Amino acid sequence: MAAAATTCCRRSAPAALLAVAALLCTTTTGGSAAGAGQPLDVGYYNKTCPAAEEIVRNETAAAVRESPDLAAALLRLHYHDCFVQGCDASVLLDSTPTNTAEKDAMPNGSLRGFDLVARVKDRLERACPATVSCADILALMARDAVALSKGPSWSVGLGRRDGRTSSAGSCGELPPLHGDVNLLVQAFAAKGLDVKDLVVLSGAHTLGKAHCPSYADRLYPSAGCSTADPALDARYADRLRLRCASANNADDDSSSNSTSELDPGSCVTFDTSYYRHVARRRGLLRSDAYLLDHRFTRAYVLQAASGRYDGHFFHDFAVSMAKMASIGVLTGDQGEIRTKCNVVN
Ligand code: HEM
């Protein structure tokens, strides 16, 4: 994955977008992320499937206990679902002979956890047939994955319905990996999320790993850029180069498949050490590094990196996740309740 020439080198001037420093540590309020239709309801399955949350939690816990890195996969699945066509489980649908689904779009190539979601859905179908949507399952599993990784927990509003369409072409709605912080702010704003949500939800990179092609272009000179990314700590870049060959050498399978932890040393624990890496110019992805380019996000990163605001970050993360989980939801008689998450009924 090579960076476009214009995006390779560091922008010199930090973007000064919004003077929102006073909002640090305050709760995000309002937000227009929710879709039209009925509001989500924490007790939505109380009567129709009272065991739903427990079933999801037990299955998720068993899987994460066995493979702790699955927590990252589940969190990312929910994010990729919500940003593309809303939280409607469209990310779970398979391609058909006439349609390439989101799942098979380039940015989704490394999504994981589909089998686990299918297993949970099967359990729920046995307990309460045709009742619990795949979109709700994704929201609950993401919440449980974070909690199981020693992160915060929160109440999840429920009642989402599943979409009937999924198109690879819609994946352009995902925030860009390359560009600058302004583009990230815009991509979040397009979903009703603000700059605080951007820096808080980027904290999800406290979990999981990235494949070499996602950051190789930061490590080597490339077209239009005579140096490695100057925003990346040089010693850290040296270490990363040992595992990740040149972006121009993408045919090298062993390198393409190699991964690095997004939060080195702590990638299965949900904590604030991601922000410490970003503050030291050791954020792995360009989007992590861009957080230092904006007045508000930089201030938040530095504050979280201090280690004295873990409780604030946990609170903020729960609030922002609830906002993200309500992007473009289908409710009422919209969409359907799929019986299998990978195909429409
Ligand atoms: C701000 C814009 C974002 C960009 C550009 C971005 C991009 C990426 C990329 C390129 C990877 C590595 C993929 C790979 O190489 O396999 C990744 C991993 C990950 N992302 Fe993000 N991301 C963003 C925001 C988010 C948000 C908002 C969340 C969740 C709330 C999230 C959760 C994750 C997780 C958990 C992983 C690790 C996945 C795994 O280990 O399987 N990301 N992200």
Residues whose N, C-alpha, C, O or C-beta is under 5 A from the ligand:
A	BS01	HEM	D69 A72 A73 L75 R76 Y79 S110 P175 P176 L177 L201 S202 A204 L207 G208 K209 A210 H211 S214 S287
